[in-house]
Amino acid sequence: MTENPIDVLDDLADQVAEEFKAYRQPDEFKDVSLVIDNNDPDRPTLIVHVDREDADTLADEIEDFLQERGARTQRERHSNTDIRVLATVD
């Protein structure tokens, strides 16, 4: 039996939150935000929003981290300081 993709993405989100916790300090603006979009039940997506100066460098690290854990990734660039890394799993 295969794992539920939402559960896998939830676990990945926890791992990202732990690995990049320096960018997610409580009571401060968060450079890294996490959301699981399950509007399409056949293809839920973990969205990691990077909002900071030099967002590319941090987005690269996050993208590599997710890919090492088996996620397929792509990026949405809204500006030099606003990048979203989208991750999906089978």
GUVEX-561805 format. One record per residue (C-alpha): x, y, z; residue in three letters. Coordinates in nm, 3 decimals. Example, Ala and Ser with C-alpha at 12.3 -4.5 7.8 and 13.67 -1.06 7.14 Angstrom:
BEGIN
ATOM         X         Y         Z   code
ATOM     1.230    -0.450     0.780    ALA
ATOM     1.367    -0.106     0.714    SER
REM end
This chain:
BEGIN
ATOM         X         Y         Z   code
ATOM     0.000     0.000     0.000    MET
ATOM     0.138     0.341    -0.093    THR
ATOM     0.150     0.629     0.149    GLU
ATOM    -0.099     0.910     0.125    ASN
ATOM     0.072     1.198    -0.062    PRO
ATOM    -0.065     1.450     0.191    ILE
ATOM     0.102     1.256     0.474    ASP
ATOM     0.431     1.243     0.282    VAL
ATOM     0.415     1.618     0.211    LEU
ATOM     0.326     1.689     0.574    ASP
ATOM     0.635     1.495     0.682    ASP
ATOM     0.846     1.684     0.425    LEU
ATOM     0.710     2.015     0.554    ALA
ATOM     0.813     1.915     0.908    ASP
ATOM     1.161     1.828     0.783    GLN
ATOM     1.195     2.159     0.597    VAL
ATOM     1.072     2.348     0.904    ALA
ATOM     1.334     2.174     1.120    GLU
ATOM     1.622     2.204     0.872    GLU
ATOM     1.554     2.572     0.799    PHE
ATOM     1.427     2.675     1.143    LYS
ATOM     1.672     2.966     1.156    ALA
ATOM     1.458     3.128     0.886    TYR
ATOM     1.132     3.061     1.071    ARG
ATOM     1.175     3.238     1.405    GLN
ATOM     0.857     3.293     1.606    PRO
ATOM     0.743     3.651     1.655    ASP
ATOM     0.942     3.765     1.352    GLU
ATOM     0.874     3.792     0.982    PHE
ATOM     0.941     3.447     0.842    LYS
ATOM     1.180     3.422     0.547    ASP
ATOM     1.043     3.072     0.480    VAL
ATOM     0.671     2.987     0.493    SER
ATOM     0.516     2.645     0.433    LEU
ATOM     0.173     2.555     0.294    VAL
ATOM     0.027     2.231     0.163    ILE
ATOM    -0.214     2.299    -0.122    ASP
ATOM    -0.455     2.009    -0.161    ASN
ATOM    -0.710     2.178    -0.386    ASN
ATOM    -0.631     1.910    -0.644    ASP
ATOM    -0.669     1.584    -0.448    PRO
ATOM    -0.480     1.394    -0.718    ASP
ATOM    -0.177     1.623    -0.694    ARG
ATOM    -0.127     1.789    -0.355    PRO
ATOM     0.166     2.031    -0.347    THR
ATOM     0.397     2.153    -0.073    LEU
ATOM     0.463     2.522    -0.133    ILE
ATOM     0.775     2.664     0.029    VAL
ATOM     0.763     3.040     0.002    HIS
ATOM     1.100     3.218     0.030    VAL
ATOM     1.066     3.591     0.085    ASP
ATOM     1.399     3.764     0.152    ARG
ATOM     1.693     3.934    -0.011    GLU
ATOM     1.898     3.682    -0.211    ASP
ATOM     1.605     3.439    -0.217    ALA
ATOM     1.772     3.234    -0.494    ASP
ATOM     2.043     3.097    -0.264    THR
ATOM     1.800     2.980     0.003    LEU
ATOM     1.555     2.847    -0.258    ALA
ATOM     1.843     2.642    -0.409    ASP
ATOM     1.915     2.488    -0.068    GLU
ATOM     1.549     2.409    -0.007    ILE
ATOM     1.502     2.266    -0.355    GLU
ATOM     1.809     2.041    -0.313    ASP
ATOM     1.683     1.933     0.032    PHE
ATOM     1.344     1.833    -0.109    LEU
ATOM     1.489     1.655    -0.413    GLN
ATOM     1.723     1.452    -0.190    GLU
ATOM     1.410     1.327    -0.016    ARG
ATOM     1.242     1.218    -0.339    GLY
ATOM     1.022     1.518    -0.418    ALA
ATOM     0.982     1.662    -0.765    ARG
ATOM     1.026     2.037    -0.758    THR
ATOM     0.970     2.343    -0.968    GLN
ATOM     0.989     2.716    -0.900    ARG
ATOM     0.767     3.014    -0.934    GLU
ATOM     0.957     3.343    -0.932    ARG
ATOM     0.753     3.648    -0.849    HIS
ATOM     1.053     3.878    -0.794    SER
ATOM     1.418     3.857    -0.684    ASN
ATOM     1.301     3.841    -0.323    THR
ATOM     0.988     3.629    -0.371    ASP
ATOM     1.030     3.269    -0.484    ILE
ATOM     0.809     2.966    -0.432    ARG
ATOM     0.946     2.613    -0.446    VAL
ATOM     0.668     2.369    -0.534    LEU
ATOM     0.715     2.006    -0.433    ALA
ATOM     0.508     1.703    -0.528    THR
ATOM     0.544     1.332    -0.455    VAL
ATOM     0.402     1.016    -0.609    ASP
REM end
